[in-house]
């Protein structure tokens, strides 16, 4: 496991930070901002890097943006009982885009304030997606996962449980996509995600649902009592996101994660879940 930080800042607003980065010999990219606004500087550093301690001190006292991601090794994923399935490949927006998410055709919106929902109809795509060599995809703004027929066949071959195959409709013509279908996951775990007290969260003033900001650092911890029996797929009971973005995390069993790793299917990655 390695925790990576993508740090960004303005070279004019934080010239001292830039000088320190250059002094440490850290590779960085700089994009000229319009109107003489300096440069937008970005670099990626792992917590295993010997310079991380100093960089962390600088980030804590500066106005830098710090995006965190945890990268797990294939061995760690194969040894995990459960993992989160995370899309890394987005293709377009759910349709109709103009009215997303409160007025559209795929969701029953439970709360118009925080946009938690229940999917009731197939998701709608703007057009046939171009996956290239990817086997999975998602849509911008949406948490649902789509895959190619090859993936569906692979899941059938191992007799995976806990998913349904739903059509994805091409919006303008209302016909199913010929390239992808949705892995619809009806099973929802019991409350049981154990979150760090520092993980930011919001309680909706209307429905009182707690929505957590994305979990990015280290493994996610889950109470064993929350797991559904005899399944390979489930959604967390807990909601994540902010504003009108809302999703439940997708949990997959070890054998599903191992199948995807064995096949080399692209478009997703895994985040280890520690069941306690």
C-alpha positions as CSV (number, residue, x, y, z in Angstrom):
1,X,0.0,0.0,0.0
2,X,1.3,3.4,-0.9
3,X,-0.5,6.7,-0.2
4,X,0.1,9.3,-3.0
5,X,-0.6,13.0,-2.8
6,X,-1.2,15.2,-5.8
7,X,-0.2,18.7,-4.8
8,X,-1.1,21.9,-6.7
9,X,-0.5,25.6,-6.0
10,X,0.0,28.9,-7.7
11,X,3.6,29.9,-8.2
12,X,3.0,33.6,-7.5
13,X,0.9,33.0,-4.4
14,X,3.3,30.5,-3.0
15,X,6.8,31.2,-4.5
16,X,8.4,29.8,-1.3
17,X,6.7,26.5,-1.8
18,X,7.9,26.3,-5.4
19,X,11.5,27.1,-4.3
20,X,11.4,24.3,-1.7
21,X,10.0,21.8,-4.3
22,X,12.8,22.7,-6.7
23,X,15.4,22.5,-4.0
24,X,14.3,19.0,-3.1
25,X,14.5,18.0,-6.7
26,X,10.9,16.9,-7.0
27,X,9.6,16.7,-10.6
28,X,6.7,19.0,-11.2
29,X,4.6,20.3,-14.0
30,X,3.8,24.0,-14.5
31,X,1.1,25.5,-16.7
32,X,1.2,29.2,-17.5
33,X,-2.0,30.9,-16.2
34,X,-3.6,33.6,-18.4
35,X,-3.2,37.3,-17.8
36,X,0.2,37.0,-16.1
37,X,-1.3,35.0,-13.2
38,X,1.8,32.9,-12.7
39,X,2.0,29.2,-13.1
40,X,-0.2,26.4,-11.9
41,X,2.3,23.9,-10.4
42,X,1.5,20.3,-9.8
43,X,3.5,17.3,-8.5
44,X,2.8,13.9,-7.1
45,X,4.6,12.5,-4.1
46,X,4.2,9.3,-2.1
47,X,4.3,9.1,1.7
48,X,7.2,6.6,1.2
49,X,9.3,9.3,-0.4
50,X,12.0,10.7,1.9
51,X,10.9,14.2,1.1
52,X,7.3,13.6,2.2
53,X,7.7,14.8,5.8
54,X,8.9,18.2,4.7
55,X,6.3,18.4,2.0
56,X,3.6,17.6,4.5
57,X,4.8,20.4,6.7
58,X,4.6,22.8,3.8
59,X,1.2,21.7,2.7
60,X,-0.1,22.1,6.3
61,X,0.9,25.8,6.3
62,X,0.2,26.7,2.7
63,X,-2.9,27.2,0.4
64,X,-2.0,24.2,-1.7
65,X,-4.6,21.7,-3.0
66,X,-3.8,18.2,-1.7
67,X,-5.6,15.3,-3.4
68,X,-5.0,11.9,-1.8
69,X,-5.2,8.4,-3.2
70,X,-4.2,5.0,-1.8
71,X,-2.7,2.5,-4.2
72,X,-2.8,-1.1,-3.2
73,X,-0.6,-3.9,-4.6
74,X,-2.1,-6.8,-6.5
75,X,-1.0,-9.1,-3.7
76,X,-2.8,-7.0,-1.1
77,X,-6.0,-7.1,-3.2
78,X,-5.7,-10.8,-3.7
79,X,-5.3,-11.3,0.0
80,X,-8.3,-9.1,0.9
81,X,-11.6,-10.8,1.7
82,X,-13.5,-7.8,0.2
83,X,-12.5,-4.7,-1.8
84,X,-14.1,-1.6,-3.1
85,X,-14.5,-1.6,-6.9
86,X,-13.7,1.9,-8.2
87,X,-14.2,3.1,-11.7
88,X,-11.2,4.8,-13.4
89,X,-12.8,5.3,-16.8
90,X,-15.7,7.7,-17.4
91,X,-17.6,8.0,-20.7
92,X,-20.0,11.0,-20.9
93,X,-22.8,12.1,-18.7
94,X,-26.1,10.4,-17.7
95,X,-29.0,11.6,-19.7
96,X,-30.9,13.8,-19.8
97,X,-27.9,15.8,-18.7
98,X,-29.7,19.2,-18.5
99,X,-32.0,18.0,-15.6
100,X,-29.5,15.8,-13.7
101,X,-30.0,14.6,-11.1
102,X,-33.4,15.8,-9.8
103,X,-35.5,15.4,-13.0
104,X,-34.5,12.4,-15.0
105,X,-35.6,9.0,-16.0
106,X,-33.4,6.5,-14.2
107,X,-33.7,7.4,-10.5
108,X,-36.4,7.8,-7.9
109,X,-35.0,10.7,-5.9
110,X,-35.5,10.1,-2.2
111,X,-34.4,13.5,-1.1
112,X,-34.1,16.6,-3.4
113,X,-31.8,18.3,-1.0
114,X,-28.9,15.8,-0.9
115,X,-29.9,13.7,-4.0
116,X,-29.8,10.2,-2.4
117,X,-31.8,8.0,-4.7
118,X,-33.1,4.6,-5.7
119,X,-32.5,3.4,-9.3
120,X,-35.8,2.3,-10.9
121,X,-35.1,2.3,-14.6
122,X,-32.1,1.6,-16.9
123,X,-29.4,4.3,-17.1
124,X,-29.3,6.4,-20.3
125,X,-26.2,7.1,-22.3
126,X,-25.7,10.0,-24.8
127,X,-24.3,7.6,-27.4
128,X,-22.5,4.3,-27.8
129,X,-19.4,4.5,-25.6
130,X,-15.9,4.0,-27.0
131,X,-14.1,1.8,-24.5
132,X,-11.0,1.0,-26.5
133,X,-9.3,-1.8,-24.5
134,X,-11.3,-1.1,-21.3
135,X,-13.8,-3.6,-20.0
136,X,-15.5,-1.3,-17.5
137,X,-16.8,2.2,-17.4
138,X,-18.9,4.6,-15.5
139,X,-20.7,7.9,-16.2
140,X,-19.6,11.4,-14.9
141,X,-21.7,12.2,-11.8
142,X,-23.0,8.7,-11.4
143,X,-21.8,5.7,-9.3
144,X,-23.2,2.9,-11.4
145,X,-20.8,0.5,-13.2
146,X,-21.0,-0.8,-16.8
147,X,-19.1,-3.6,-18.4
148,X,-18.6,-5.5,-21.7
149,X,-20.2,-8.8,-22.6
150,X,-16.9,-10.5,-21.9
151,X,-17.1,-9.5,-18.2
152,X,-20.6,-10.7,-17.9
153,X,-19.6,-14.1,-19.4
154,X,-16.6,-14.3,-16.9
155,X,-18.9,-13.6,-14.0
156,X,-21.3,-16.3,-15.2
157,X,-18.4,-18.8,-15.5
158,X,-17.5,-18.4,-11.8
159,X,-21.2,-18.3,-10.9
160,X,-20.8,-14.9,-9.2
161,X,-23.8,-13.9,-7.0
162,X,-25.4,-10.6,-6.1
163,X,-25.7,-8.8,-9.4
164,X,-28.3,-8.3,-12.2
165,X,-27.5,-7.4,-15.8
166,X,-29.5,-4.4,-16.9
167,X,-29.6,-2.7,-20.3
168,X,-28.0,0.7,-20.8
169,X,-30.2,2.7,-23.1
170,X,-29.0,5.1,-25.9
171,X,-31.0,8.1,-24.9
172,X,-32.2,9.6,-28.2
173,X,-33.4,6.2,-29.7
174,X,-34.3,4.4,-26.5
175,X,-32.5,1.2,-27.6
176,X,-30.0,-0.9,-25.6
177,X,-26.3,-0.3,-26.0
178,X,-24.6,-3.0,-28.0
179,X,-21.3,-2.5,-26.2
180,X,-22.0,-2.3,-22.5
181,X,-24.6,-3.3,-19.9
182,X,-25.0,-2.3,-16.3
183,X,-24.1,-4.4,-13.4
184,X,-27.0,-3.6,-11.2
185,X,-26.4,-4.4,-7.5
186,X,-29.6,-4.9,-5.5
187,X,-28.0,-5.9,-2.2
188,X,-27.3,-3.2,0.4
189,X,-25.1,-4.0,3.4
190,X,-26.2,-3.1,6.9
191,X,-24.7,0.0,8.5
192,X,-21.1,-0.9,9.3
193,X,-18.5,1.2,7.6
194,X,-16.1,2.4,10.3
195,X,-15.0,5.9,9.4
196,X,-12.2,8.0,10.9
197,X,-13.5,10.8,13.1
198,X,-11.6,13.2,10.8
199,X,-13.5,12.1,7.6
200,X,-15.6,15.1,6.7
201,X,-19.4,14.5,6.6
202,X,-22.6,16.3,6.2
203,X,-26.0,15.6,7.7
204,X,-28.8,16.5,5.3
205,X,-31.1,19.0,7.0
206,X,-34.1,17.5,5.2
207,X,-33.8,13.7,5.3
208,X,-31.1,13.6,8.1
209,X,-29.0,11.2,6.0
210,X,-25.3,11.4,6.7
211,X,-23.2,11.7,3.6
212,X,-19.5,11.1,3.9
213,X,-16.8,12.8,1.8
214,X,-14.8,10.2,-0.3
215,X,-12.7,7.8,1.7
216,X,-9.2,8.1,0.2
217,X,-6.6,7.2,2.8
218,X,-5.8,3.6,3.6
219,X,-8.2,0.7,3.7
220,X,-11.8,1.1,4.5
221,X,-12.9,-0.7,7.6
222,X,-16.2,-2.6,7.7
223,X,-17.9,-4.4,10.6
224,X,-18.4,-8.1,9.6
225,X,-21.9,-8.0,10.8
226,X,-22.8,-5.6,8.0
227,X,-22.0,-8.1,5.3
228,X,-24.8,-9.8,3.3
229,X,-24.5,-13.6,3.2
230,X,-23.9,-15.7,0.1
231,X,-23.0,-12.9,-2.3
232,X,-20.1,-11.5,-4.3
233,X,-21.4,-7.9,-4.8
234,X,-23.1,-5.4,-2.5
235,X,-23.4,-1.7,-1.9
236,X,-22.5,0.0,1.4
237,X,-25.4,1.1,3.5
238,X,-23.5,4.5,3.9
239,X,-23.7,7.3,1.3
240,X,-20.7,9.2,0.1
241,X,-20.4,12.4,-1.9
242,X,-21.1,16.1,-1.5
243,X,-23.7,18.6,-2.8
244,X,-25.9,16.8,-5.3
245,X,-23.4,14.0,-5.8
246,X,-24.3,10.9,-4.0
247,X,-23.2,7.2,-4.3
248,X,-22.8,4.1,-2.3
249,X,-19.5,2.3,-2.5
250,X,-19.4,-1.0,-4.6
251,X,-18.0,-3.9,-2.6
252,X,-16.8,-7.1,-4.3
253,X,-15.6,-10.4,-3.0
254,X,-12.1,-11.8,-3.3
255,X,-13.0,-14.1,-6.1
256,X,-14.5,-11.3,-8.2
257,X,-11.5,-9.1,-7.6
258,X,-9.2,-12.0,-8.5
259,X,-11.1,-12.7,-11.7
260,X,-10.7,-9.1,-12.9
261,X,-7.0,-9.1,-12.0
262,X,-6.4,-12.5,-13.7
263,X,-8.2,-11.3,-16.9
264,X,-6.5,-7.9,-16.9
265,X,-9.8,-6.1,-17.5
266,X,-9.3,-2.4,-17.4
267,X,-11.4,0.6,-16.4
268,X,-11.5,-0.2,-12.6
269,X,-9.1,-0.5,-9.7
270,X,-9.5,-1.9,-6.2
271,X,-9.3,-0.4,-2.7
272,X,-8.9,-3.0,0.1
273,X,-11.6,-3.3,2.7
274,X,-10.6,-4.6,6.1
275,X,-13.5,-6.7,7.6
276,X,-13.3,-6.5,11.4
